[in-house]
Amino acid sequence: FPSHDTTHRRMGLRFKTALTITGFFIAVIGATYLLFSYVLLRQFDQLERDRTDRNMARVFEHIEVISDDLRARTSDWAAWDETYAYLAGKNPGYLSTNVNYEALAPFELIHVIFLDHSLHLISGHEVSESESTLKPISSALVTSLTSHPSVSRFIEHPTESPLQGLLIVEGTPLFISVAQITDNQREKASNGFLIFTRAFSPLLQAQIAERSKLPAIVTGK
């Protein structure tokens, strides 16, 4: 018969073996849990990044639609015989017929500015929604617009396609489009520039935020 010591040693060996196996499985389970948690967190992070990218894409897409619409409107007015004649001093009824609150407000335009090639202000108008009328534009605002590097470069080296973008002017975000003034057929030499602006209003920002599920806030800082 095995001695008491032998039996004790065998039981101790079995206990150690069982403890080793148990520890091994605990280690495997722990490592598996950590690995699974890491992979799961990375997947969640990727999903969150993808969602943010999609929302940002919707913001930029909506801004681009507004900017493109302003560019197209500026292009239509700038390449127009009526506008060309007005810059040449041959269309005295142009402003009363075309540049009035009723004509500009539906398009949410804020500023309409006519300049000659020397950047002399022919006429400038600001839409006042509170008074439902047009006001003369300040020379300081014209200077702020035309001295912006992007606008200044376009005026120095104009292209057939209008300049478009979003600027911070005097602390206010504005969509802007600048185009050379010419005739309907774009055959005559340009005799000036037309600038249209549209406010990036809180209402418009709220609409973009609602559609994109992201806050669309533009500040002058």
N, CA, C and O of each residue as an XYZ file, in Angstrom:
884
protein
N       0.851     -1.193      0.000
C       0.000      0.000      0.000
C       0.885      1.241      0.000
O       1.940      1.268      0.634
N       0.427      2.297     -0.741
C       1.231      3.510     -0.750
C       1.237      4.149      0.611
O       0.257      4.089      1.353
N       2.334      4.750      0.923
C       2.454      5.395      2.223
C       1.638      6.680      2.250
O       1.207      7.204      1.223
N       1.446      7.161      3.472
C       0.687      8.408      3.640
C       1.385      9.567      2.943
O       0.723     10.441      2.382
N       2.713      9.585      2.972
C       3.461     10.672      2.316
C       3.287     10.636      0.809
O       3.148     11.670      0.156
N       3.298      9.406      0.265
C       3.134      9.277     -1.193
C       1.766      9.785     -1.617
O       1.628     10.526     -2.590
N       0.770      9.370     -0.870
C      -0.598      9.818     -1.175
C      -0.692     11.337     -1.088
O      -1.330     11.972     -1.927
N      -0.067     11.906     -0.094
C      -0.099     13.356      0.098
C       0.587     14.080     -1.062
O       0.133     15.123     -1.531
N       1.732     13.467     -1.518
C       2.440     14.081     -2.637
C       1.601     14.044     -3.915
O       1.568     15.008     -4.679
N       0.914     12.894     -4.137
C       0.074     12.784     -5.336
C      -1.061     13.804     -5.298
O      -1.369     14.433     -6.310
N      -1.680     13.966     -4.135
C      -2.765     14.943     -4.018
C      -2.240     16.361     -4.223
O      -2.908     17.197     -4.831
N      -1.046     16.621     -3.714
C      -0.455     17.941     -3.912
C      -0.144     18.208     -5.370
O      -0.317     19.325     -5.856
N       0.316     17.177     -6.069
C       0.618     17.309     -7.492
C      -0.640     17.567     -8.294
O      -0.670     18.409     -9.192
N      -1.704     16.802     -7.940
C      -2.977     17.014     -8.646
C      -3.520     18.419     -8.399
O      -4.052     19.073     -9.296
N      -3.365     18.860     -7.150
C      -3.853     20.198     -6.816
C      -3.086     21.270     -7.590
O      -3.669     22.216     -8.120
N      -1.775     21.097     -7.639
C      -0.952     22.047     -8.383
C      -1.287     22.033     -9.864
O      -1.351     23.074    -10.518
N      -1.505     20.795    -10.392
C      -1.855     20.683    -11.814
C      -3.187     21.372    -12.092
O      -3.329     22.131    -13.051
N      -4.172     21.082    -11.212
C      -5.499     21.705    -11.378
C      -5.390     23.217    -11.258
O      -6.036     23.949    -12.008
N      -4.573     23.693    -10.313
C      -4.395     25.129    -10.120
C      -3.730     25.769    -11.334
O      -4.087     26.869    -11.754
N      -2.747     25.047    -11.887
C      -2.061     25.564    -13.081
C      -3.015     25.666    -14.265
O      -3.043     26.666    -14.981
N      -3.801     24.595    -14.452
C      -4.763     24.587    -15.568
C      -5.799     25.686    -15.385
O      -6.147     26.402    -16.324
N      -6.290     25.803    -14.137
C      -7.283     26.847    -13.854
C      -6.701     28.233    -14.121
O      -7.353     29.084    -14.726
N      -5.472     28.449    -13.663
C      -4.822     29.736    -13.902
C      -4.637     30.014    -15.376
O      -4.797     31.146    -15.832
N      -4.293     28.956    -16.132
C      -4.118     29.100    -17.573
C      -5.415     29.544    -18.236
O      -5.428     30.465    -19.053
N      -6.518     28.868    -17.867
C      -7.801     29.217    -18.461
C      -8.242     30.619    -18.066
O      -8.815     31.353    -18.872
N      -7.969     30.984    -16.813
C      -8.307     32.341    -16.389
C      -7.522     33.360    -17.200
O      -8.056     34.392    -17.607
N      -6.250     33.062    -17.430
C      -5.410     33.971    -18.221
C      -5.915     34.076    -19.651
O      -5.956     35.163    -20.226
N      -6.308     32.913    -20.235
C      -6.833     32.907    -21.604
C      -8.122     33.697    -21.682
O      -8.320     34.499    -22.595
N      -9.003     33.462    -20.713
C     -10.281     34.177    -20.701
C     -10.054     35.679    -20.549
O     -10.688     36.485    -21.230
N      -9.134     36.047    -19.642
C      -8.842     37.461    -19.440
C      -8.263     38.112    -20.688
O      -8.649     39.219    -21.063
N      -7.326     37.405    -21.330
C      -6.720     37.944    -22.549
C      -7.761     38.074    -23.656
O      -7.776     39.052    -24.404
N      -8.638     37.059    -23.746
C      -9.691     37.098    -24.769
C     -10.628     38.273    -24.523
O     -11.029     38.963    -25.460
N     -10.977     38.498    -23.254
C     -11.867     39.602    -22.904
C     -11.232     40.948    -23.261
O     -11.882     41.818    -23.840
N      -9.952     41.104    -22.908
C      -9.259     42.356    -23.204
C      -9.165     42.595    -24.713
O      -9.378     43.706    -25.198
N      -8.840     41.521    -25.441
C      -8.735     41.639    -26.893
C     -10.082     41.985    -27.503
O     -10.175     42.840    -28.383
N     -11.132     41.311    -27.028
C     -12.475     41.561    -27.549
C     -12.908     42.996    -27.248
O     -13.498     43.668    -28.093
N     -12.604     43.455    -26.026
C     -12.966     44.820    -25.643
C     -12.233     45.835    -26.507
O     -12.815     46.835    -26.928
N     -10.956     45.578    -26.772
C     -10.155     46.495    -27.593
C     -10.701     46.579    -29.010
O     -10.861     47.665    -29.567
N     -10.982     45.414    -29.582
C     -11.518     45.373    -30.951
C     -12.872     46.046    -31.006
O     -13.167     46.786    -31.945
N     -13.712     45.789    -29.987
C     -15.055     46.365    -29.965
C     -14.998     47.882    -29.848
O     -15.743     48.598    -30.517
N     -14.099     48.363    -28.986
C     -13.958     49.811    -28.840
C     -13.472     50.455    -30.131
O     -13.940     51.529    -30.507
N     -12.539     49.803    -30.806
C     -12.047     50.335    -32.075
C     -13.156     50.376    -33.115
O     -13.244     51.315    -33.907
N     -14.004     49.347    -33.107
C     -15.117     49.321    -34.048
C     -16.095     50.456    -33.759
O     -16.585     51.119    -34.673
N     -16.372     50.668    -32.460
C     -17.264     51.764    -32.087
C     -16.661     53.106    -32.465
O     -17.362     53.987    -32.962
N     -15.356     53.267    -32.230
C     -14.681     54.511    -32.607
C     -14.755     54.745    -34.112
O     -14.976     55.870    -34.560
N     -14.570     53.688    -34.884
C     -14.633     53.810    -36.337
C     -16.036     54.176    -36.799
O     -16.208     55.000    -37.696
N     -17.037     53.556    -36.177
C     -18.427     53.883    -36.510
C     -18.731     55.339    -36.198
O     -19.417     56.017    -36.962
N     -18.215     55.818    -35.066
C     -18.440     57.212    -34.685
C     -17.740     58.155    -35.651
O     -18.298     59.184    -36.033
N     -16.514     57.806    -36.049
C     -15.797     58.639    -37.026
C     -16.518     58.648    -38.366
O     -16.618     59.692    -39.011
N     -17.017     57.499    -38.787
C     -17.739     57.423    -40.059
C     -18.999     58.284    -40.008
O     -19.326     58.977    -40.972
N     -19.698     58.235    -38.885
C     -20.911     59.031    -38.758
C     -20.594     60.526    -38.780
O     -21.301     61.316    -39.405
N     -19.516     60.896    -38.086
C     -19.113     62.301    -38.085
C     -18.710     62.755    -39.487
O     -19.058     63.858    -39.908
N     -17.978     61.906    -40.207
C     -17.577     62.239    -41.579
C     -18.793     62.434    -42.476
O     -18.828     63.355    -43.293
N     -19.789     61.567    -42.324
C     -21.002     61.701    -43.142
C     -21.736     62.998    -42.816
O     -22.217     63.689    -43.715
N     -21.818     63.322    -41.540
C     -22.496     64.552    -41.146
C     -21.747     65.783    -41.649
O     -22.359     66.742    -42.118
N     -20.406     65.747    -41.547
C     -19.619     66.861    -42.053
C     -19.774     67.010    -43.557
O     -19.830     68.127    -44.072
N     -19.842     65.894    -44.255
C     -20.032     65.933    -45.707
C     -21.364     66.596    -46.047
O     -21.466     67.336    -47.025
N     -22.392     66.324    -45.224
C     -23.694     66.953    -45.472
C     -23.633     68.453    -45.222
O     -24.275     69.226    -45.934
N     -22.867     68.873    -44.218
C     -22.704     70.307    -43.958
C     -22.071     70.993    -45.161
O     -22.591     71.988    -45.666
N     -20.938     70.449    -45.616
C     -20.230     71.060    -46.746
C     -21.057     71.005    -48.026
O     -21.004     71.917    -48.851
N     -21.815     69.932    -48.182
C     -22.655     69.814    -49.378
C     -23.715     70.908    -49.390
O     -23.967     71.514    -50.431
N     -24.338     71.165    -48.240
C     -25.375     72.189    -48.178
C     -24.781     73.575    -48.389
O     -25.365     74.406    -49.086
N     -23.612     73.826    -47.783
C     -22.939     75.112    -47.979
C     -22.569     75.305    -49.447
O     -22.698     76.403    -49.988
N     -22.109     74.230    -50.087
C     -21.724     74.319    -51.496
C     -22.928     74.618    -52.391
O     -22.812     75.355    -53.370
N     -24.077     74.045    -52.051
C     -25.293     74.313    -52.831
C     -25.644     75.797    -52.767
O     -25.965     76.408    -53.787
N     -25.583     76.371    -51.572
C     -25.897     77.792    -51.405
C     -24.879     78.649    -52.158
O     -25.246     79.599    -52.849
N     -23.609     78.307    -52.018
C     -22.559     79.067    -52.692
C     -22.683     78.977    -54.203
O     -22.498     79.974    -54.901
N     -22.991     77.800    -54.712
C     -23.154     77.617    -56.163
C     -24.342     78.419    -56.688
O     -24.278     78.994    -57.775
N     -25.423     78.454    -55.915
C     -26.596     79.227    -56.331
C     -26.265     80.714    -56.412
O     -26.684     81.398    -57.346
N     -25.513     81.211    -55.435
C     -25.122     82.620    -55.457
C     -24.203     82.906    -56.635
O     -24.327     83.943    -57.286
N     -23.273     81.981    -56.913
C     -22.363     82.162    -58.053
C     -23.137     82.219    -59.365
O     -22.855     83.065    -60.213
N     -24.110     81.326    -59.538
C     -24.887     81.295    -60.770
C     -25.700     82.586    -60.936
O     -25.836     83.109    -62.042
N     -26.231     83.083    -59.831
C     -27.021     84.312    -59.900
C     -26.137     85.507    -60.250
O     -26.521     86.370    -61.040
N     -24.954     85.543    -59.653
C     -24.014     86.626    -59.951
C     -23.586     86.574    -61.410
O     -23.491     87.604    -62.077
N     -23.331     85.378    -61.893
C     -22.905     85.209    -63.284
C     -23.994     85.692    -64.246
O     -23.697     86.347    -65.245
N     -25.238     85.371    -63.947
C     -26.352     85.792    -64.815
C     -26.472     87.307    -64.868
O     -26.667     87.875    -65.942
N     -26.359     87.956    -63.739
C     -26.486     89.412    -63.704
C     -25.270     90.096    -64.320
O     -25.403     91.136    -64.964
N     -24.087     89.517    -64.124
C     -22.866     90.165    -64.609
C     -22.729     90.059    -66.122
O     -22.272     91.000    -66.771
N     -23.126     88.909    -66.694
C     -23.054     88.725    -68.153
C     -24.416     89.058    -68.754
O     -25.122     88.187    -69.262
N     -24.767     90.343    -68.682
C     -26.096     90.800    -69.110
C     -25.950     92.176    -69.740
O     -25.316     93.066    -69.173
N     -26.538     92.341    -70.912
C     -26.434     93.612    -71.625
C     -26.928     94.784    -70.780
O     -26.356     95.873    -70.837
N     -27.985     94.571    -69.999
C     -28.551     95.637    -69.171
C     -27.531     96.117    -68.130
O     -27.358     97.319    -67.926
N     -26.862     95.167    -67.477
C     -25.851     95.528    -66.477
C     -24.649     96.198    -67.142
O     -24.110     97.178    -66.627
N     -24.239     95.663    -68.281
C     -23.100     96.224    -69.006
C     -23.370     97.669    -69.402
O     -22.500     98.530    -69.276
N     -24.593     97.930    -69.885
C     -24.962     99.288    -70.280
C     -25.010    100.211    -69.061
O     -24.633    101.379    -69.152
N     -25.465     99.698    -67.939
C     -25.517    100.521    -66.716
C     -24.118    100.954    -66.296
O     -23.908    102.118    -65.954
N     -23.157    100.030    -66.317
C     -21.779    100.398    -65.956
C     -21.200    101.415    -66.929
O     -20.333    102.211    -66.567
N     -21.685    101.384    -68.166
C     -21.206    102.323    -69.183
C     -21.959    103.650    -69.121
O     -21.682    104.546    -69.917
N     -22.906    103.795    -68.192
C     -23.663    105.030    -68.042
C     -24.750    105.203    -69.076
O     -25.166    106.327    -69.357
N     -25.227    104.085    -69.658
C     -26.213    104.170    -70.734
C     -27.555    103.527    -70.375
O     -28.383    103.294    -71.256
N     -27.771    103.246    -69.113
C     -29.024    102.584    -68.712
C     -29.498    103.197    -67.395
O     -29.390    102.557    -66.349
N     -30.018    104.420    -67.428
C     -30.376    105.135    -66.192
C     -31.505    104.470    -65.400
O     -31.614    104.684    -64.193
N     -32.334    103.678    -66.052
C     -33.444    103.052    -65.350
C     -33.113    101.679    -64.772
O     -33.989    100.991    -64.249
N     -31.853    101.288    -64.869
C     -31.457     99.938    -64.457
C     -31.710     99.678    -62.979
O     -32.283     98.652    -62.614
N     -31.285    100.605    -62.133
C     -31.405    100.383    -60.700
C     -32.854    100.313    -60.249
O     -33.227     99.413    -59.496
N     -33.667    101.243    -60.698
C     -35.063    101.262    -60.263
C     -35.809    100.022    -60.729
O     -36.739     99.569    -60.062
N     -35.411     99.473    -61.865
C     -36.103     98.304    -62.404
C     -35.608     97.006    -61.783
O     -36.400     96.104    -61.512
N     -34.320     96.908    -61.561
C     -33.731     95.618    -61.175
C     -33.203     95.552    -59.744
O     -33.261     94.498    -59.111
N     -32.694     96.656    -59.236
C     -32.060     96.641    -57.922
C     -33.000     97.312    -56.920
O     -32.880     98.502    -56.628
N     -33.929     96.522    -56.408
C     -34.874     97.002    -55.415
C     -35.167     95.873    -54.426
O     -34.814     94.717    -54.659
N     -35.804     96.224    -53.343
C     -36.033     95.243    -52.282
C     -36.834     94.051    -52.785
O     -36.507     92.908    -52.466
N     -37.864     94.298    -53.558
C     -38.718     93.221    -54.055
C     -37.950     92.249    -54.942
O     -38.257     91.057    -54.967
N     -36.962     92.746    -55.665
C     -36.200     91.883    -56.566
C     -35.116     91.088    -55.833
O     -34.774     89.979    -56.243
N     -34.577     91.654    -54.750
C     -33.427     91.034    -54.086
C     -33.797     90.174    -52.883
O     -33.164     89.145    -52.644
N     -34.801     90.577    -52.133
C     -35.143     89.870    -50.896
C     -35.489     88.398    -51.089
O     -35.078     87.575    -50.271
N     -36.241     88.025    -52.155
C     -36.564     86.598    -52.308
C     -35.338     85.694    -52.446
O     -35.398     84.503    -52.139
N     -34.233     86.266    -52.909
C     -33.004     85.473    -53.074
C     -32.091     85.576    -51.845
O     -30.977     85.052    -51.842
N     -32.579     86.256    -50.808
C     -31.844     86.413    -49.549
C     -30.495     87.087    -49.755
O     -29.530     86.809    -49.043
N     -30.445     87.983    -50.744
C     -29.218     88.746    -50.966
C     -29.110     89.849    -49.918
O     -30.114     90.406    -49.476
N     -27.862     90.154    -49.527
C     -27.625     91.194    -48.533
C     -26.984     92.424    -49.171
O     -27.362     93.557    -48.873
N     -26.005     92.190    -50.056
C     -25.310     93.313    -50.693
C     -25.257     93.117    -52.207
O     -25.066     92.006    -52.702
N     -25.431     94.223    -52.924
C     -25.238     94.264    -54.370
C     -24.319     95.448    -54.646
O     -24.658     96.591    -54.340
N     -23.154     95.167    -55.226
C     -22.128     96.197    -55.388
C     -21.644     96.211    -56.828
O     -21.319     95.169    -57.397
N     -21.599     97.409    -57.413
C     -21.093     97.597    -58.764
C     -19.823     98.436    -58.686
O     -19.835     99.534    -58.130
N     -18.726     97.921    -59.240
C     -17.441     98.610    -59.240
C     -16.895     98.693    -60.650
O     -17.117     97.796    -61.464
N     -16.168     99.785    -60.945
C     -15.458     99.792    -62.212
C     -14.101     99.121    -61.998
O     -13.807     98.655    -60.897
N     -13.279     99.069    -63.037
C     -12.016     98.342    -62.932
C     -10.987     99.055    -62.060
O      -9.968     98.472    -61.690
N     -11.256    100.313    -61.735
C     -10.393    101.036    -60.803
C     -10.888    100.891    -59.371
O     -10.389    101.544    -58.455
N     -11.891    100.011    -59.192
C     -12.536     99.781    -57.905
C     -13.264    101.012    -57.376
O     -13.508    101.148    -56.177
N     -13.603    101.899    -58.302
C     -14.461    103.024    -57.937
C     -15.882    102.504    -57.775
O     -16.383    101.783    -58.638
N     -16.532    102.867    -56.674
C     -17.886    102.402    -56.404
C     -18.889    103.132    -57.295
O     -19.110    104.334    -57.145
N     -19.487    102.396    -58.217
C     -20.540    102.960    -59.060
C     -21.829    103.057    -58.254
O     -22.483    104.099    -58.240
N     -22.188    101.970    -57.588
C     -23.310    101.981    -56.647
C     -23.229    100.737    -55.774
O     -22.759     99.684    -56.204
N     -23.692    100.881    -54.548
C     -23.697     99.759    -53.618
C     -24.953     99.796    -52.772
O     -25.384    100.861    -52.330
N     -25.534     98.638    -52.549
C     -26.832     98.578    -51.897
C     -26.850     97.450    -50.867
O     -26.322     96.364    -51.106
N     -27.465     97.726    -49.721
C     -27.614     96.748    -48.654
C     -29.091     96.539    -48.375
O     -29.847     97.495    -48.200
N     -29.490     95.275    -48.337
C     -30.888     94.942    -48.092
C     -31.165     95.044    -46.596
O     -30.492     94.408    -45.785
N     -32.164     95.851    -46.241
C     -32.597     95.972    -44.852
C     -33.926     95.240    -44.700
O     -34.979     95.739    -45.099
N     -33.853     94.039    -44.110
C     -35.078     93.260    -43.942
C     -36.025     93.910    -42.937
O     -37.244     93.824    -43.082
N     -35.468     94.555    -41.927
C     -36.313     95.167    -40.899
C     -37.142     96.320    -41.448
O     -38.242     96.587    -40.965
N     -36.598     97.015    -42.479
C     -37.301     98.147    -43.057
C     -37.847     97.858    -44.451
O     -38.472     98.717    -45.073
N     -37.603     96.628    -44.942
C     -38.082     96.217    -46.274
C     -37.672     97.213    -47.349
O     -38.482     97.614    -48.185
N     -36.424     97.598    -47.313
C     -35.935     98.558    -48.295
C     -34.443     98.335    -48.509
O     -33.844     97.454    -47.892
N     -33.843     99.144    -49.393
C     -32.404     99.111    -49.633
C     -31.765    100.351    -49.035
O     -32.344    101.437    -49.035
N     -30.544    100.160    -48.520
C     -29.777    101.268    -47.979
C     -28.457    101.369    -48.727
O     -27.956    100.370    -49.244
N     -27.887    102.576    -48.787
C     -26.559    102.705    -49.410
C     -25.540    101.913    -48.599
O     -25.604    101.877    -47.370
N     -24.610    101.285    -49.289
C     -23.584    100.497    -48.614
C     -22.473    101.421    -48.127
O     -22.204    102.454    -48.740
N     -21.838    101.053    -47.041
C     -20.761    101.886    -46.511
C     -19.472    101.624    -47.280
O     -19.220    100.512    -47.743
N     -18.673    102.662    -47.404
C     -17.394    102.515    -48.103
C     -16.460    101.590    -47.327
O     -15.616    100.916    -47.917
N     -16.616    101.562    -45.988
C     -15.780    100.682    -45.166
C     -16.041     99.213    -45.490
O     -15.112     98.406    -45.531
N     -17.317     98.869    -45.721
C     -17.641     97.490    -46.059
C     -17.088     97.118    -47.428
O     -16.580     96.014    -47.621
N     -17.189     98.044    -48.374
C     -16.626     97.790    -49.707
C     -15.127     97.542    -49.598
O     -14.593     96.634    -50.236
N     -14.458     98.344    -48.796
C     -13.014     98.169    -48.606
C     -12.711     96.828    -47.964
O     -11.760     96.152    -48.357
N     -13.521     96.430    -46.965
C     -13.311     95.140    -46.296
C     -13.453     93.983    -47.274
O     -12.691     93.018    -47.219
N     -14.422     94.082    -48.159
C     -14.650     93.019    -49.139
C     -13.532     92.962    -50.169
O     -12.956     91.904    -50.419
N     -13.236     94.100    -50.758
C     -12.275     94.115    -51.877
C     -10.831     93.933    -51.423
O      -9.972     93.573    -52.228
N     -10.554     94.178    -50.138
C      -9.183     94.007    -49.651
C      -8.913     92.595    -49.149
O      -7.776     92.264    -48.815
N      -9.934     91.770    -49.092
C      -9.699     90.381    -48.696
C      -8.780     89.737    -49.729
O      -8.974     89.942    -50.927
N      -7.782     88.964    -49.297
C      -6.804     88.410    -50.252
C      -7.426     87.660    -51.421
O      -6.978     87.825    -52.556
N      -8.447     86.841    -51.177
C      -9.060     86.073    -52.269
C      -9.749     86.980    -53.267
O      -9.632     86.787    -54.478
N     -10.475     87.979    -52.754
C     -11.182     88.915    -53.635
C     -10.181     89.787    -54.373
O     -10.325     90.035    -55.570
N      -9.173     90.247    -53.661
C      -8.155     91.106    -54.280
C      -7.445     90.379    -55.422
O      -7.213     90.962    -56.481
N      -7.099     89.101    -55.209
C      -6.430     88.333    -56.267
C      -7.335     88.168    -57.479
O      -6.880     88.256    -58.620
N      -8.623     87.925    -57.227
C      -9.551     87.757    -58.350
C      -9.670     89.056    -59.150
O      -9.682     89.029    -60.381
N      -9.758     90.183    -58.457
C      -9.888     91.470    -59.148
C      -8.631     91.765    -59.967
O      -8.722     92.304    -61.071
N      -7.471     91.417    -59.439
C      -6.223     91.644    -60.175
C      -6.086     90.695    -61.361
O      -5.561     91.073    -62.408
N      -6.558     89.464    -61.192
C      -6.450     88.461    -62.258
C      -7.803     87.750    -62.417
O      -7.946     86.582    -62.055
N      -8.783     88.464    -62.960
C     -10.132     87.884    -63.052
C     -10.203     86.709    -64.028
O      -9.454     86.643    -65.003
N     -11.108     85.798    -63.746
C     -11.359     84.659    -64.621
C     -12.797     84.732    -65.134
O     -13.619     85.488    -64.615
N     -13.080     83.944    -66.149
C     -14.437     83.951    -66.705
C     -15.444     83.434    -65.687
O     -16.575     83.916    -65.632
N     -15.044     82.466    -64.889
C     -15.926     81.936    -63.864
C     -15.859     82.822    -62.623
O     -14.764     83.199    -62.206
N     -16.994     83.163    -62.024
C     -16.987     84.033    -60.844
C     -16.264     83.410    -59.658
O     -16.166     82.189    -59.533
N     -15.767     84.278    -58.799
C     -15.218     83.845    -57.520
C     -16.372     83.583    -56.570
O     -17.353     84.327    -56.565
N     -16.266     82.535    -55.768
C     -17.302     82.242    -54.793
C     -16.662     81.726    -53.518
O     -15.582     81.135    -53.546
N     -17.340     81.956    -52.390
C     -16.796     81.458    -51.136
C     -17.570     81.991    -49.954
O     -18.618     82.620    -50.096
N     -17.024     81.720    -48.785
C     -17.616     82.149    -47.516
C     -16.551     82.923    -46.758
O     -15.492     82.386    -46.434
N     -16.842     84.207    -46.474
C     -15.886     85.073    -45.806
C     -16.448     85.589    -44.493
O     -17.661     85.657    -44.298
N     -15.531     85.954    -43.591
C     -15.907     86.671    -42.382
C     -15.592     88.142    -42.628
O     -14.426     88.521    -42.737
N     -16.622     88.962    -42.716
C     -16.452     90.381    -43.024
C     -17.027     91.197    -41.865
O     -18.221     91.135    -41.571
N     -16.144     91.961    -41.217
C     -16.548     92.774    -40.057
C     -17.250     91.910    -39.018
O     -18.233     92.327    -38.406
N     -16.731     90.697    -38.827
C     -17.276     89.794    -37.820
C     -18.518     89.043    -38.235
O     -19.088     88.300    -37.436
N     -18.953     89.225    -39.483
C     -20.182     88.583    -39.963
C     -19.849     87.585    -41.070
O     -19.160     87.938    -42.027
N     -20.328     86.342    -40.955
C     -20.097     85.381    -42.048
C     -20.981     85.702    -43.248
O     -22.191     85.880    -43.109
N     -20.372     85.773    -44.418
C     -21.085     86.110    -45.651
C     -20.680     85.162    -46.772
O     -19.496     84.894    -46.979
N     -21.675     84.661    -47.486
C     -21.392     84.042    -48.770
C     -21.131     85.179    -49.746
O     -21.828     86.194    -49.718
N     -20.137     85.018    -50.604
C     -19.794     86.082    -51.533
C     -19.526     85.505    -52.909
O     -19.006     84.397    -53.046
N     -19.888     86.272    -53.923
C     -19.555     85.912    -55.301
C     -19.183     87.188    -56.050
O     -19.869     88.206    -55.946
N     -18.091     87.120    -56.803
C     -17.600     88.272    -57.559
C     -17.442     87.862    -59.014
O     -16.858     86.820    -59.311
N     -17.967     88.689    -59.929
C     -17.901     88.358    -61.355
C     -17.560     89.593    -62.180
O     -17.892     90.718    -61.807
N     -16.892     89.363    -63.306
C     -16.657     90.442    -64.264
C     -17.967     90.790    -64.967
O     -18.771     89.911    -65.277
N     -18.165     92.064    -65.207
C     -19.352     92.507    -65.938
C     -19.028     92.579    -67.419
O     -18.042     93.194    -67.826
N     -19.879     91.938    -68.224
C     -19.703     91.934    -69.673
C     -21.075     91.804    -70.326
O     -22.099     91.898    -69.650
N     -21.096     91.589    -71.632
C     -22.375     91.500    -72.337
C     -22.906     90.070    -72.326
O     -22.247     89.153    -71.836
N     -24.109     89.895    -72.876
C     -24.749     88.575    -72.885
C     -23.871     87.503    -73.517
O     -23.804     86.378    -73.022
N     -23.208     87.846    -74.595
C     -22.397     86.878    -75.338
C     -20.983     86.761    -74.786
O     -20.186     85.964    -75.283
N     -20.671     87.537    -73.779
C     -19.337     87.547    -73.181
C     -18.253     87.855    -74.217
O     -17.161     87.288    -74.184
N     -18.582     88.766    -75.135
C     -17.642     89.110    -76.202
C     -16.950     90.447    -75.951
O     -15.809     90.648    -76.367
N     -17.640     91.355    -75.273
C     -17.072     92.679    -75.033
C     -16.142     92.642    -73.822
O     -16.287     91.822    -72.916
N     -15.191     93.560    -73.847
C     -14.266     93.659    -72.721
C     -15.028     94.059    -71.460
O     -15.918     94.908    -71.501
N     -14.670     93.444    -70.359
C     -15.335     93.745    -69.093
C     -15.156     95.223    -68.738
O     -14.092     95.801    -68.957
N     -16.217     95.823    -68.186
C     -16.114     97.228    -67.763
C     -16.313     97.396    -66.248
O     -16.527     98.507    -65.763
N     -16.241     96.286    -65.512
C     -16.359     96.411    -64.067
C     -16.599     95.068    -63.393
O     -16.450     94.003    -63.993
N     -16.975     95.162    -62.128
C     -17.215     93.961    -61.329
C     -18.557     94.067    -60.608
O     -19.002     95.150    -60.228
N     -19.177     92.917    -60.438
C     -20.404     92.817    -59.661
C     -20.141     91.904    -58.463
O     -19.571     90.822    -58.605
N     -20.565     92.358    -57.287
C     -20.409     91.558    -56.064
C     -21.783     91.328    -55.448
O     -22.531     92.275    -55.202
N     -22.100     90.084    -55.206
C     -23.299     89.701    -54.465
C     -22.859     89.047    -53.155
O     -21.880     88.301    -53.120
N     -23.589     89.334    -52.088
C     -23.359     88.601    -50.843
C     -24.699     88.096    -50.305
O     -25.764     88.650    -50.576
N     -24.592     87.032    -49.540
C     -25.755     86.477    -48.834
C     -25.310     86.136    -47.418
O     -24.240     85.560    -47.222
N     -26.119     86.486    -46.441
C     -25.746     86.248    -45.050
C     -25.829     84.771    -44.703
O     -26.759     84.068    -45.099
N     -24.817     84.314    -43.942
C     -24.881     82.977    -43.362
C     -25.580     83.151    -42.020
O     -24.957     83.088    -40.960
N     -26.881     83.370    -42.094
C     -27.670     83.789    -40.948
C     -27.814     82.680    -39.910
O     -27.604     81.509    -40.225
N     -28.172     83.040    -38.666
C     -28.444     82.015    -37.646
C     -29.522     81.023    -38.090
O     -29.452     79.836    -37.772
N     -30.520     81.521    -38.828
C     -31.568     80.627    -39.317
C     -30.994     79.607    -40.290
O     -31.319     78.421    -40.223
N     -30.137     80.076    -41.198
C     -29.512     79.168    -42.160
C     -28.599     78.181    -41.450
O     -28.569     77.002    -41.803
N     -27.858     78.644    -40.459
C     -26.999     77.752    -39.685
C     -27.826     76.686    -38.972
O     -27.423     75.525    -38.897
N     -28.994     77.089    -38.445
C     -29.868     76.141    -37.754
C     -30.409     75.099    -38.725
O     -30.528     73.923    -38.378
N     -30.738     75.531    -39.944
C     -31.236     74.592    -40.954
C     -30.171     73.568    -41.322
O     -30.460     72.379    -41.454
N     -28.941     74.035    -41.486
C     -27.838     73.123    -41.805
C     -27.596     72.158    -40.649
O     -27.374     70.966    -40.860
N     -27.641     72.688    -39.417
C     -27.426     71.846    -38.242
C     -28.498     70.771    -38.137
O     -28.211     69.633    -37.766
N     -29.726     71.133    -38.461
C     -30.829     70.162    -38.385
C     -30.656     69.050    -39.415
O     -30.919     67.883    -39.128
N     -30.219     69.415    -40.600
C     -30.072     68.420    -41.665
C     -28.849     67.535    -41.474
O     -28.854     66.359    -41.840
N     -27.806     68.112    -40.900
C     -26.555     67.356    -40.772
C     -26.379     66.706    -39.411
O     -25.507     65.855    -39.234
N     -27.208     67.106    -38.439
C     -27.084     66.613    -37.067
C     -25.786     67.083    -36.417
O     -25.297     66.472    -35.467
N     -25.233     68.185    -36.945
C     -24.031     68.782    -36.370
C     -24.263     70.282    -36.243
O     -24.957     70.866    -37.075
N     -23.702     70.915    -35.225
C     -23.841     72.368    -35.112
C     -23.046     73.075    -36.206
O     -21.866     72.788    -36.407
N     -23.701     74.007    -36.915
C     -23.018     74.782    -37.951
C     -22.888     76.205    -37.436
O     -23.799     77.017    -37.598
N     -21.753     76.507    -36.815
C     -21.540     77.801    -36.184
C     -20.305     78.445    -36.805
O     -19.223     77.857    -36.809
N     -20.475     79.647    -37.323
C     -19.360     80.374    -37.914
C     -19.147     81.637    -37.116
O     -20.089     82.403    -36.911
N     -17.933     81.872    -36.661
C     -17.616     83.073    -35.902
C     -16.437     83.775    -36.539
O     -15.759     83.224    -37.406
N     -16.207     84.975    -36.108
C     -15.100     85.753    -36.636
C     -13.796     85.517    -35.929
O     -12.791     86.143    -36.265
N     -13.781     84.624    -34.950
C     -12.546     84.377    -34.197
C     -11.611     83.471    -34.963
O     -10.524     83.155    -34.481
